[in-house]
Amino acid sequence: MAWTNGEKSKKEGLVLKAVPVKGNDAMITALGKDGFFSFYARGAKKMGSKSFACCSELSYSSFVFSSSSTGKLTLSEGDGIEYLFSSDALEQSFCCMGLQEIALKLFHEPEEDTPIETLEYLLQALRAIKKGISPLNATIVALAGFLRLAGIGLEVGECVNCGKKKDIVTISYLDGGFLCRDCAEEIGSVKTPVEQLKILRFAFACSPSDLPRCQSWRSSDARPLLTGLLDHLENQTGIACKSLRMMLQAQ
């Protein structure tokens, strides 16, 4: 849609990046229901300014913009609806930053159309973390959703090699999914605990609204699964999530 100079427009979105420019001003990148959008915000980095709260990273906000003849958006006014960064514990903080980092690198930087469910997975995961659900568990579900939306999800419905649906014994991130006993034995793969296979099956099959159901998973199961999913992400895309890697190495 072409905007005329000075025309007003309104959007809602989750702020994922705020890059300082010209002192206290910033270029903001946010994710809305229709994908990513960017705008210029005066005073966004100045504590106490009208745009500070609504333009803070991981704030879900409503924005009103004016537009130039070139189509660039400038913030006229904004209202912070929901602040979703959780900082009560280091694990919460790292998981919030990790999801933010992956969403930007996986869906924004390629400059392709963003799958419509991306925002919902991100919002549901951040809300779950804020409510006290295990940050590791929420991150696993959101990351699995991201991978599926990006077309690089793991096959968790059958053996990725032979298609067998029964006697599944392990996950092979290198092969891209579950392996049955026969296929696992052929390559000498180590068995994966049954509970971890159940978690992966749930994570790749669920919708964003199912995310709160992940709260009962043990951290001893969640940590190796998150490591494996990050390995898969990096092998498939070259994207390394520094925030989550740092958290896992510190534990």
C-alpha positions in Angstrom: 0.0 0.0 0.0 1.4 3.4 -0.9 1.2 6.1 1.7 0.9 9.8 1.0 3.2 12.2 2.8 2.0 12.7 6.4 -0.8 10.1 6.2 -1.4 8.3 9.5 -1.4 4.5 9.9 -1.8 2.2 12.9 -0.2 -1.1 13.8 0.3 -3.4 16.7 3.4 -5.5 17.2 6.1 -7.0 19.4 9.3 -4.9 19.4 12.3 -7.2 18.7 15.0 -4.7 17.9 15.7 -1.1 18.9 18.9 0.4 17.3 20.0 3.8 18.6 20.5 6.6 16.1 21.1 10.3 16.6 21.4 10.3 20.4 18.1 9.2 22.0 16.3 8.3 18.7 16.0 4.7 17.5 15.1 2.5 14.5 12.6 0.0 15.7 11.9 -3.5 14.2 8.6 -5.1 15.4 6.7 -8.2 14.5 3.0 -7.8 13.8 0.3 -10.2 12.7 1.2 -9.4 9.0 4.9 -9.8 9.5 7.8 -7.5 10.3 7.7 -3.7 10.1 10.3 -1.0 10.9 9.9 2.7 11.9 11.8 5.7 13.3 11.1 6.6 16.9 12.2 10.0 18.3 13.3 9.8 22.0 12.8 6.0 22.1 16.1 5.5 24.1 15.5 8.4 26.5 14.2 7.2 29.9 10.8 8.8 30.7 10.0 9.8 27.1 6.6 9.1 25.6 8.0 6.5 23.3 10.4 4.8 25.7 8.1 2.1 27.1 6.2 1.2 23.9 9.5 0.9 22.0 11.4 -1.2 24.6 12.4 -4.6 23.3 9.9 -7.3 24.0 7.1 -4.8 24.5 3.9 -5.6 22.7 2.5 -2.2 21.7 0.1 -0.2 19.6 1.7 2.4 17.3 0.4 5.3 15.2 2.7 6.4 12.4 3.1 9.3 10.0 4.5 8.4 6.6 6.9 10.3 4.3 6.6 10.4 0.5 9.2 7.6 0.4 7.0 5.3 2.5 9.2 5.4 5.6 7.3 5.3 8.9 7.9 7.7 11.8 6.2 7.1 15.2 3.7 9.7 16.1 2.4 8.1 19.3 2.5 4.7 20.9 1.0 2.8 23.8 2.6 -0.2 25.5 0.0 -3.0 25.9 2.1 -5.7 27.4 5.7 -6.0 28.5 7.0 -9.6 28.0 10.6 -9.7 29.1 11.0 -11.8 32.2 14.1 -11.0 34.4 13.2 -12.7 37.7 15.9 -15.3 37.0 18.8 -15.7 34.6 17.2 -18.7 32.8 14.1 -16.7 32.2 16.1 -13.8 30.8 18.3 -16.0 28.5 15.3 -17.8 27.1 13.4 -14.6 26.4 16.5 -13.2 24.6 17.1 -16.5 22.8 13.6 -16.5 21.3 14.0 -12.9 20.3 17.3 -13.6 18.7 16.1 -16.7 16.7 12.9 -15.0 15.5 14.9 -12.1 14.1 17.6 -14.3 12.5 15.3 -17.0 11.1 12.4 -14.9 9.8 13.5 -11.2 9.5 17.0 -11.2 8.1 16.1 -13.4 5.1 13.5 -10.7 4.2 11.0 -13.3 3.1 7.3 -13.5 4.0 6.9 -14.3 7.7 4.6 -17.3 8.6 1.5 -16.0 10.3 1.9 -18.2 13.3 5.4 -16.8 14.2 4.1 -14.0 16.3 1.6 -16.3 18.2 4.3 -18.8 19.1 6.5 -16.0 20.3 3.8 -14.3 22.4 2.6 -17.5 23.9 6.1 -18.6 24.9 7.0 -15.2 26.4 3.7 -15.2 28.3 4.2 -18.7 29.6 7.7 -17.8 30.9 6.3 -14.7 32.6 3.6 -16.8 34.3 6.2 -19.2 35.7 6.1 -22.1 33.3 9.6 -23.6 32.8 11.6 -21.3 30.4 13.3 -24.3 28.9 10.0 -26.0 28.2 8.4 -23.0 26.7 11.5 -22.3 24.5 11.5 -25.9 23.2 7.9 -25.6 22.0 8.4 -22.2 20.4 11.6 -23.3 18.8 10.0 -26.4 17.4 7.2 -24.2 16.0 9.7 -21.9 14.4 11.6 -24.8 12.8 8.3 -26.2 11.4 7.2 -22.9 10.1 10.6 -22.4 8.4 10.2 -25.8 6.7 13.0 -27.5 8.6 11.0 -29.3 11.3 11.9 -32.8 12.5 9.9 -35.8 11.4 8.2 -37.1 14.5 5.3 -39.1 13.2 7.3 -42.0 11.8 10.9 -43.2 11.1 12.5 -40.7 8.9 14.4 -43.4 7.0 11.9 -46.2 6.4 8.5 -44.7 7.3 7.8 -47.2 10.1 5.4 -45.8 12.7 6.1 -48.3 15.5 9.1 -49.3 17.5 10.6 -45.7 17.4 13.6 -45.7 19.7 15.6 -42.5 19.0 15.9 -39.1 17.5 18.6 -38.3 14.9 19.0 -34.6 14.4 21.5 -35.3 11.6 18.9 -37.4 9.7 16.1 -35.0 10.5 13.7 -37.1 12.7 12.8 -40.2 14.6 14.4 -43.6 13.8 12.9 -47.0 14.4 14.9 -49.7 16.1 16.1 -51.4 12.9 17.3 -48.1 11.3 18.9 -46.9 14.6 20.8 -50.2 15.0 22.1 -49.9 11.4 23.9 -46.7 12.2 24.7 -47.5 15.8 22.5 -44.7 17.2 22.1 -44.5 21.0 18.5 -44.8 22.2 16.7 -41.6 23.3 14.7 -41.8 26.6 11.0 -42.4 25.9 9.9 -39.2 27.7 12.1 -37.1 25.4 10.6 -38.7 22.3 7.1 -37.8 23.7 8.2 -34.2 24.3 9.5 -33.9 20.7 6.3 -35.4 19.3 4.2 -32.9 21.3 6.4 -29.9 20.5 6.3 -30.4 16.7 2.6 -31.3 16.6 1.1 -28.7 18.9 -0.4 -25.3 18.1 0.7 -22.1 20.0 -2.4 -22.3 22.3 -1.2 -25.8 23.5 2.1 -24.3 24.8 1.0 -24.1 28.5 0.7 -27.9 28.6 4.5 -28.2 28.6 4.9 -27.2 32.2 5.3 -30.8 33.6 8.5 -31.7 31.7 11.6 -32.3 33.7 14.7 -30.1 33.1 16.8 -33.2 32.8 14.8 -34.0 29.7 14.5 -30.5 28.4 18.2 -29.5 28.4 19.4 -32.2 26.0 16.4 -31.6 23.7 17.0 -27.9 23.5 20.7 -28.5 22.7 19.7 -30.9 20.0 17.2 -28.4 18.5 19.8 -25.7 18.5 22.2 -28.0 16.7 19.6 -28.8 14.1 18.9 -25.1 13.6 22.6 -24.3 13.2 23.2 -27.3 10.8 20.2 -26.4 8.6 20.5 -22.6 8.5 23.9 -21.6 10.0 22.1 -19.6 12.7 23.8 -19.9 16.1 21.8 -18.6 19.1 24.4 -17.1 21.4 21.9 -16.4 24.3 20.7 -20.0 24.6 24.1 -21.5 24.1 25.5 -19.4 26.8 22.7 -20.4 29.2 23.1 -24.1 28.5 26.9 -24.0 28.9 26.5 -22.3 32.3 24.2 -24.9 33.7 
